[in-house]
Amino acid sequence: MQFYERNKSALAAEKEALEKQAAAFGNNAPMLYLPQGTSMVRILPPYSQAGLFFRKIEKHRVKVGNQTFIGSCPAAMADTYCPICVKGQEFLDSKAEDKVKFAKENLKARTTYLFNVLYYSKPANKKSKTPKFKKVYVLETNVTVHRQVMNLDQDEATGWADITSIENGVNLMIKRIGAGLDTKYEVHPHGGGRVNIWADLSARGVDPSTLTMINLDEVYQIPPQEKLEEVAGGINLGGFISHSAPRPIPVASPSNGPVASPAISGVVTQAAPPPPRPAPLPAPAATSAPRATVPGAPPIPPIPTPRPLTQ
């Protein structure tokens, strides 16, 4: 086998391109999604001067086969034009059963919530990948979990209010059971009571100054309008095709030679030569047979010899 030196600049450029692509699709933050079973997390305090420890997101997720587009909905997040929403409304207005079903399942913006968290739990299977404890993650979850978290944070009667306090906050146990539409979530305070997160981290050998909060306002940014138009233009009942709507391939004429196809970038379509014209039918042979006549009628003129059609 023959090996070559690593092209460090090309590899770095590829990493940068992937990061930009992730940002364009709406997210390049370290994400955390609740696995099956019970997870212990600590929701961290507000991440901005707005004073909220969560961020509500309305996002599109168009998935077909191995193609997935994820991005915030500009109509819901910024009250601006959203091509995907417009396409979804077109499908709904059509009243066609298949289009209505597709629009509801694939084109409607979904609500999720983001939190800065520390993840305490370890996976049941030791071979599976687990988030590192010494890192802040963005927990993305649904309305059900958010509602239960807010109930705990605002329920002073039970003594569990202000769950994100650094000095006196609460670790949460979030249980996920079931799958698909049957998935259920339960959120409870950890039985250990209130915990000073700085003291807890130090006891676990973690320097709190090494942790960095994530600006949730920069997670799931609204994609460029061009990208949204591209996705919406290619949506059909099977999802979206090559991120753009199909376009006809021009046919070359013998006079101008091959042409580049705009539908398939980089592919040149060579026009086939025109099919041969059919040979003209032979003219019928002249005949000397007598022609029938009617007494007293004028003579019948001779039948002209047919000629082949020309273009």
N, C-alpha and C positions, 0 to 999 in steps of 0.2 A: 504494500500500500504506500501511496505517496501523499504526504501532507505538506501544507503550506503555512506560512505565518498568518496570524490573525490580522485582519484589517481593522484596527482599533477605531479609526475614524469612521469607517462605514458602519461598524456595529453601533457606535455611539449615535450616529445619525439615524439609524433604524430605531433605536430606543426613543430618541426624541420625536421621531415621526409617529410612533405608536402612542406616546403620551399626548401629542397634539390631537391625534385621532380620537383617543379616549375622551379628551376634553370636549371635542366637537360633538361627540355623541352624548355628552352630558355628565360624565363622571370619570374621575381618575383618583378618587379618594380610597383609603383602605376601608372596605365595606365589611359589615358583619350581618349575617342573616341567621335568624334563630334556627338551630337544628332541632330534630326530634328529641323529646325528653325535656329535662329541666336544665336551664342555664342560669348562672348567677352573674349579674352585671351590676355595675355602679354607674348610674347616670350622673354625668358631671354638670356643674353649674352653667348658667347662661354663657354663650359663646360670643355675644356682642352686646353693645350698649342698649339694644332693644329690650334686654332683660329676660328673654325667653331661652329655655334650655332645649328647645326642639324647633324644628322647621317643618312646615307642611309643604308637601310637594304634589303637584298634579303632573303626571308624566304619561307619555305614550310609550307603549311597548308593542311593536309590530313584529311578530315572529312567525316565520314560515320555514319549515325545514331547518337548514343550518344558517339562515339569515335572520338577524335580529337587529332592530333599530330601537334605541332607547333614548329618550330626550324629554325635557320638560315641555309642557304645552304652553305656547306663547299666549293663547287666548285666556287660559286659566291663571297663568302666573303674571302676565304683563298686560292683559287686556288688548292684545294685538292680534293680527291676522294669523290664523293657523291653517295651513293647507290640509293637514291631516283631518282636522275637525270638519272642514268643508267637504272633504271626500266622504267622511262618515255620514254627514247629513245628506249628501246626494244618495248614498246607498239606502238610508232610512226613508227618504222621500220617494224612492222608487217603488216601495211597497212589495218588492220582490222578496219572497221568503228567505232565499239564500243570501241575498245582499243585506237584508235587515239583520239576520243572524250574524253574518260576518262583521258588520259594523259594531254591533253590541259587544261581540267577543274580542275584537282585535283593534278597533279604532277609537274607542272611548278612552279618554284620559282617566287614569286611576289615581286615587289618593293614597299616599304613603307619608310616613313621618320619620324624620331623622333625629338622632340623638348622639352626642358625644358620650362614649361609654368606655369603661374598663371591663374586660371580660375575664372572669375568675374561673370559669368551668373548664374541665378537661373532657375530651370526647370519651364515650364509652369504649370505642375501639381505639386502642393506643396507636394503631398504625395510621389512623386517619389524620388529616391535617388539622391542627388546632391553632387558633389565633394566639399570638404571643401576649402574655400578661403585661409585659413591660412596654405597652404601646396603647395609644388611644385609637379606638375604632369608631366608625360611623355606623351605628345600628339603624338599619332600615326595617321598619315594620308597619303593620296595618292599623286601621282605625280601632279595631278591638283592643289591641295592646295599648295604644295611646290613651284610649278612654280610661282603662284601668289604672294606668300610670297617673293620669291627671286626678282621678278619684283619690288615690293615695296622697298625692302631693297637696291636695286642697282640703282633705278631710281632717280638720283639726280635732274633731270630736274623738277620733280614734287615737290621736297622738302621733300619727304618722305624717303630718304635714311637713313641707319643706324638705323633701327627700333628697335634694341635690346639695344640701349644705356640706361644705368641706369639713367643718368641725363636728357636725352632728347629723350627718345624712344617713341614708338607709340603703343597704344593698338589697337588690330585688331578685327574687326567684321567679323566672318566667318559664312556664311549662307549656310545651307544644305537643299536642296529640292529634292523631288523625292525619289525613292527607286530602289534597284537593279541596272541594267544596265542604268536606266534612272536617276540615282542620279547626281545632279549637285552641284557645290560649287562656291561661290563667296566670295572673300576676299577684304575687304575695311578697310582703316584706320578709327579709331573712330573719330567722329566729334569734340571731345574735343581737338584735336590737340596733340602736344607732351606733355608728362607727365614725371616728375621725379618720378621713381617708388618708391624710398625710402620715399619721401615726401608723396606720395599717400598712401603707406602702413601705415605710421605713422598716417595719418589722419583717416584711417579706424580702428585704434587700433591694428595694427599688428606690432610686433617688427621684423624688417628685419633680425636681427641676429639669430632668431629662425628658419629661413628657410634654407634648405639644398639643394644645387644643386645635381642633379643625374648624375653620370658618364654614359653617354649614350653608351660608349664602353662596358659596362657590361650588357647591356640590349639585350636580344635575343642572348645569347652566342651560339656558335656552339655546338650542343649536342654531347655526346660521340659517337664514331664510332660504338660501339656495339648497341646503341639505333637506330641509322640510319639503320644499317644492319637488325635489328629486324623488324623495320617498313617496310623496302623495301621487306624483305623476306615474309611478310604476305600480301602484296598488291595483290589484284585481282580486277576484275571489280566491286566488291561491296565495295572496300576500303581495309581495312586491318582487319584481324581476330585475336583477342586476342594478338595483337602485335607480332605475330610470324606466320611463315608458318605452315600449318597443316602437321602433320607427322603421318605415319601409326601406328596403335596400334598393338603391337605384340600379338600373340595368344599363350596361354600357352599349353603345352602338358601335358598329364596325368602324365608324369614322373617328371616334374619339378614344378607342382602346379601353383598357381597364380603368375602373373607378374605385376609389376607397369607400368602404362601407361605413356610414356614420353609426350604424347600429352595432357593429362589432369593431371596436377600435383596433387598428393595426392589421386588419384583414382586408386583402384586396380581392375584389370579385372580378374575374375575367369573363366578359360576355361571350356566350356561345355563338358560333357563326349562325346566320339565319338559315332556316331549313330550306332545302332546294324546292323551287317552284315545280308544281306538277306539270308534266308535259301536256301540251294542248291536244285535244282530241283530234284525230285525223278527219279531214273533210270527207263527206260521203262521196263515193264515186258517182260520176255523171251517168244518167240512165237514159236510154232511148225509148223506154216503154211508153206507149201512148197514154195520154192523160184523159180522164173522163170529161165529157163536155155535155152541156145541156142545150137542146135545140133553141135557137134564137138568142142565146146568152153571148155576151162579148167573150172574146178569147181570154184564157187565163194566162197571166204573165209567167215567165219561167221563174222557178225558185232559185234565189241567189245562193252561191256557194258560201257557207259559214266560214268566218275567219276567227282565229284564236284571239282571246282577250289579251290586251296589253295594259301594263301599268304606266 
